[in-house]
Amino acid sequence: MPDSVSSFTLVDVPGAVPLLGHLQAFKTRPLESLSTWWRQHGDALRFRLGRKTYYLFSHPDLVEDTLVKQSDRFVKVYDPRRPHGLALVLGNGLVTSSGEVWKRHRRIIQPIFHRSRMAAMADRMAQVGEQRVATWETHAGRTIDIAAEMMQLALEVISQTMFTTSMTQHIDRISHSLRVSIKYAFDSFSNPLFLPLWVPTARNREFRTVMQFMDGLMYGLLAERRQSGATHDDLLDLLLQARDEETGEGLSDQELRDEALTIFAAGHETTANALAWTWYLLATHPDAKARFHEEVDRVLQGRTPNTDDLQHLPYTRAVFDESLRLYPPVPAVVRKAATITTVGGVSLPAGAFVLVGTYNLHRHPAFWTNPEQFLPERWLDSERPAARYAYLPFGAGPRACVGIHFASVEGPLLLALIGRRYDLQLAQERVEPQLMVTLRPKAGIRMLLQPRHVPVVSLS
């Protein structure tokens, strides 16, 4: 194991074939490929997808160098003039933009996610959670797809906290549109044989259709707010009121659409997947689930949780943190070298694509005891990783996730709210992770919705 950032040896992943490189293996099982290559060949790897060469870094020192120390030399991979990947869906929003555009938009959006606003948002999250969980009563004793349910719950949370509106009537169509568009974005980025959008294939037509729906939704949201003149002190107000400090100009309609859709999509997709994986891990670890239920019952006494309760639910938070470790919502972070540079002794040409292997980092045996085991207590016993950048579910450096405080409240709060009422039991044998920008359960997670006989006090 390298002792410093100057001692890494770059290894070329074997098995590349002419023209295609490692494309076949990666296209078939991307997450498993990245994990297996790392376990077999080390922390600094090079592989090829068609004509594109990628570097896979899976060590905290390499991560720090890439995302923190040299963050100005590693930029987002998206070019607004030639959109591909997520830029096809999100445009030039916070997740995809670079340079001055990103800096300006980050300055505008950061305040809404400040820790000081979380108490008010937590109350709204709890109200939304109670409303959604109340609809589960008709499913009690039956099986549900908890991944789909968490997606719909998180979608409603982001709608009502960020945009003060309900998307309940559109939920099924939004979920379908995001599933189609994000899969399309991932394939367009990772597969060099992917046909461009102008080719009239059935898949391209479907992508255009779902994007027309999402665009209509976002532009409609903006138009409605402008026409009503109502203020809600939410993200939408902030975006509409924002002015550039130097020019006095506001955001264009296209910029407003890009940021609204970015927060809307990224803000619920990641949390929903994290919650789905958490329920899966609790269902497959009975002792941890029993301890979780005991804490929730003891602290809440049948009440709806609020932000003050979170400090008294340390095990619930530990469960969420450990789930983020084993199944990070974003299992790999992509950057492009803007110039010739060196990372940990590895020379990178300008334009090199770098994958920061978050999934690998979180399971690195040099930094975690029993890395493959679900052990929430590791977060209670201060068994934090020795290296600062061995755990980064929200990224690191200047481009770390703007919604870190939001997700850190939403995750444990919704876990407690649901765990108070229900015991979720796994109703299928196998659950397979699927890398599709985020880390989703491939075919959902079927669970038996078993009511718990705990006194419930509704939110007034």
Helices and strands as residue ranges (DSSP letters): E 11-12, H 23-28, H 30-41, E 44-49, E 52-57, H 60-63, I 64-69, E 74-75, H 87-90, H 99-109, G 110-113, G 115-117, H 118-134, G 135-139, E 143-145, H 146-162, G 168-170, H 171-190, H 202-228, H 235-241, H 253-283, H 286-300, G 307-312, H 314-326, E 333-337, E 341-343, E 346-348, E 353-356, H 358-361, G 376-379, G 388-390, G 397-399, H 404-421, E 422-426, E 433-435, E 439-441, E 446-451
